[in-house]
C-alpha cells in the first residue's frame, strides 16, 4: 500500500509541472527542522521528501509526510504527530512555487530566490526564501534554509512545554534530484 501511495504521489507531482521542459525529481530528499528551545534543542529529520523541479520554467513542488520526521526521543515524535501537527488530519506539508531566474546552462552554484505557497497544518501561506542550486547533466543538488513561524500555521504549543519549543523553527531542505525523462 505504501508503494502505491508513493507512485501516486510521483504521478501527481510530475503532472503538476505543466511544461515539457527539463524535469528533475527526488523521492528521498532530506527535510530537517531545528527548534532552539530554552530548556532543550529539538531536531527532527525526514528522508522522505519528494521534490520535482522543471528548470525550464522554475516550477517546483515539494511534499513531505509529517509522520516521516524522526526524533531522538520517540515521545517527542509521538507528541509532534498527535498534538502539534496533527498528522492524522494534516498528513503532509506541501510547497508549490517558482524558482526565479534559473539558468540551465550554468554548471556552478546558483544562488536564487524561490517564491510560492507553503501548505502546512491546513494553512496556506505565501513565502519567499533563497535556494542554492548546482546543476550538472543529470542531477540538481539543492539546498534551502528558511524560518517557519509555528503560530502562523496555527500549531498550538501547550503552556507546559512552551519554553521547550521555539516560536520560529529553522527548516533545512536538501536534495539530489535526477533528470526525469
Backbone torsions as a table, in degrees:
resi	resn	phi	psi	omega
1	UNK	NA	-39.6	-179.2
2	UNK	-63.3	-40.6	179.6
3	UNK	-65.5	-36.9	177.0
4	UNK	-61.9	-42.2	179.4
5	UNK	-63.4	-41.2	179.8
6	UNK	-65.7	-41.6	178.4
7	UNK	-64.2	-44.0	178.3
8	UNK	-62.1	-40.3	178.3
9	UNK	-64.0	-42.0	178.1
10	UNK	-61.7	-45.7	179.0
11	UNK	-60.4	-43.9	179.1
12	UNK	-61.3	-44.8	-179.6
13	UNK	-63.8	-47.4	-178.0
14	UNK	-65.8	-36.0	178.2
15	UNK	-70.7	-25.6	-178.3
16	UNK	-76.0	-15.9	174.1
17	UNK	-86.1	106.1	-166.7
18	UNK	-71.9	-26.6	-174.2
19	UNK	-89.2	177.6	178.4
20	UNK	-111.6	38.6	-178.1
21	UNK	-84.1	-157.8	-180.0
22	UNK	-85.9	111.5	-177.7
23	UNK	-103.9	138.3	177.2
24	UNK	-124.1	147.9	-171.4
25	UNK	-145.9	145.9	168.0
26	UNK	-138.5	149.2	174.9
27	UNK	-116.3	0.9	-178.4
28	UNK	-137.7	43.1	174.3
29	UNK	-71.3	169.6	-177.1
30	UNK	-113.2	131.5	173.5
31	UNK	-124.1	128.0	-178.8
32	UNK	-130.3	142.5	168.9
33	UNK	-126.8	149.1	-176.8
34	UNK	-130.3	127.5	177.5
35	UNK	-115.1	116.9	-179.6
36	UNK	-88.3	88.9	-176.7
37	UNK	-90.1	159.0	178.7
38	UNK	-67.6	-43.5	-177.7
39	UNK	-81.7	-45.7	179.4
40	UNK	-156.4	155.0	175.1
41	UNK	-86.1	146.5	179.4
42	UNK	-124.5	129.2	177.4
43	UNK	-130.1	138.8	175.2
44	UNK	-140.3	145.4	-177.0
45	UNK	-133.6	142.0	172.1
46	UNK	-122.7	138.4	174.0
47	UNK	-111.5	26.6	-178.8
48	UNK	-117.7	24.2	176.7
49	UNK	-68.8	126.0	174.9
50	UNK	-105.5	127.0	-176.8
51	UNK	-142.4	142.0	175.5
52	UNK	-134.4	140.4	179.0
53	UNK	-134.5	135.0	171.7
54	UNK	-105.9	109.6	-174.1
55	UNK	-76.0	-11.0	175.6
56	UNK	-74.4	-41.1	-177.3
57	UNK	-104.7	-19.4	-175.7
58	UNK	85.4	-2.1	-179.7
59	UNK	-61.8	139.3	179.0
60	UNK	-140.8	144.0	171.9
61	UNK	-139.2	138.2	179.3
62	UNK	-138.6	138.5	178.5
63	UNK	-137.4	141.2	176.1
64	UNK	-138.5	128.2	175.8
65	UNK	-68.4	131.1	-177.5
66	UNK	-65.0	-33.1	-180.0
67	UNK	-72.5	-8.9	-178.5
68	UNK	-83.8	-7.7	178.2
69	UNK	-72.9	129.7	-177.5
70	UNK	-109.3	131.8	-179.8
71	UNK	-112.3	158.3	175.9
72	UNK	-66.4	-36.3	-179.4
73	UNK	-107.3	118.3	-175.9
74	UNK	-59.6	-32.9	178.6
75	UNK	-62.9	-36.4	176.5
76	UNK	-62.5	-42.0	179.6
77	UNK	-62.2	-42.4	178.7
78	UNK	-62.9	-47.4	179.0
79	UNK	-63.7	-41.2	178.2
80	UNK	-55.7	-49.8	-176.5
81	UNK	-74.5	-40.9	-175.4
82	UNK	-83.2	-42.7	-170.6
83	UNK	-101.8	-33.1	-172.9
84	UNK	-97.2	-64.9	-177.2
85	UNK	-88.9	-8.8	177.6
86	UNK	47.1	59.2	-173.5
87	UNK	-62.9	-18.5	175.5
88	UNK	-71.6	-23.2	176.7
89	UNK	-99.2	-41.6	-178.2
90	UNK	-119.8	83.6	-169.0
91	UNK	-72.4	-15.9	-177.0
92	UNK	-148.5	159.1	170.4
93	UNK	-104.4	137.9	-176.7
94	UNK	-132.1	133.5	173.1
95	UNK	-120.6	129.6	173.6
96	UNK	-125.1	130.7	-179.0
97	UNK	-167.5	-164.9	-179.9
98	UNK	-135.3	129.4	173.8
99	UNK	-86.9	123.2	-175.3
100	UNK	-78.0	136.7	167.0
101	UNK	60.6	36.2	173.8
102	UNK	-65.6	134.7	174.5
103	UNK	-111.1	103.1	-177.4
104	UNK	-60.7	-17.5	-178.8
105	UNK	-84.1	-18.4	-176.8
106	UNK	-79.9	124.8	-179.5
107	UNK	-109.7	41.4	177.8
108	UNK	-137.8	171.3	-179.8
109	UNK	-63.5	130.0	175.0
110	UNK	-111.1	126.7	175.3
111	UNK	-97.4	111.1	-171.0
112	UNK	-126.8	173.7	176.9
113	UNK	-112.6	137.0	174.3
114	UNK	-118.9	134.3	175.9
115	UNK	-124.1	147.4	179.7
116	UNK	174.2	-158.4	-176.7
117	UNK	-122.3	127.1	173.9
118	UNK	-97.7	127.4	177.6
119	UNK	-112.9	108.4	-176.0
120	UNK	-142.0	131.7	176.3
121	UNK	56.0	35.8	177.6
122	UNK	78.1	7.9	-179.1
123	UNK	-118.1	129.5	176.3
124	UNK	-105.4	126.4	-179.8
125	UNK	-134.0	138.0	174.2
126	UNK	-70.0	143.3	176.7
127	UNK	-150.0	162.0	177.4
128	UNK	-143.8	138.1	177.9
129	UNK	-153.1	170.7	177.0
130	UNK	-91.4	154.2	179.4
131	UNK	-141.5	140.3	174.5
132	UNK	-103.5	128.6	177.4
133	UNK	-126.5	139.6	172.8
134	UNK	-126.2	117.2	-178.2
135	UNK	-103.3	142.8	164.7
136	UNK	-135.7	-168.0	-172.9
137	UNK	-58.2	-42.6	-173.6
138	UNK	-119.9	-1.9	-175.0
139	UNK	-138.8	156.1	167.4
140	UNK	-126.7	131.7	172.3
141	UNK	-105.8	125.3	-177.0
142	UNK	-129.8	149.6	176.5
143	UNK	-150.7	136.7	175.4
144	UNK	-140.9	143.0	175.9
145	UNK	-129.5	127.9	-178.1
146	UNK	-150.3	153.7	177.3
147	UNK	-82.5	148.5	176.9
148	UNK	-135.3	115.1	-179.5
149	UNK	-81.6	116.0	-175.6
150	UNK	-57.4	-43.3	-176.9
151	UNK	-62.1	-35.0	-179.0
152	UNK	-63.7	-21.3	179.8
153	UNK	-105.2	18.0	176.5
154	UNK	55.2	35.8	174.5
155	UNK	-91.4	116.2	-175.5
156	UNK	-90.5	132.0	177.7
157	UNK	-109.2	120.4	179.3
158	UNK	-60.3	146.3	-178.7
159	UNK	-54.7	-36.3	-176.9
160	UNK	-58.2	-32.9	-177.4
161	UNK	-116.5	12.4	-175.4
162	UNK	-59.4	-30.1	178.9
163	UNK	-78.2	-15.5	-179.4
164	UNK	-84.6	-20.4	-172.7
165	UNK	-121.0	127.0	179.8
166	UNK	-68.2	150.0	176.8
167	UNK	-69.2	-29.4	177.8
168	UNK	-125.0	121.1	177.8
169	UNK	-99.7	152.7	177.6
170	UNK	-96.0	124.6	-179.8
171	UNK	-108.1	132.6	176.4
172	UNK	-122.4	131.0	178.2
173	UNK	-122.0	127.7	178.4
174	UNK	-131.6	138.9	178.6
175	UNK	-153.6	150.8	168.9
176	UNK	-117.2	108.8	-178.2
177	UNK	-102.0	141.0	178.8
178	UNK	-105.1	150.7	177.6
179	UNK	-58.9	129.0	179.5
180	UNK	-106.7	119.5	-177.5
181	UNK	-108.8	NA	NA
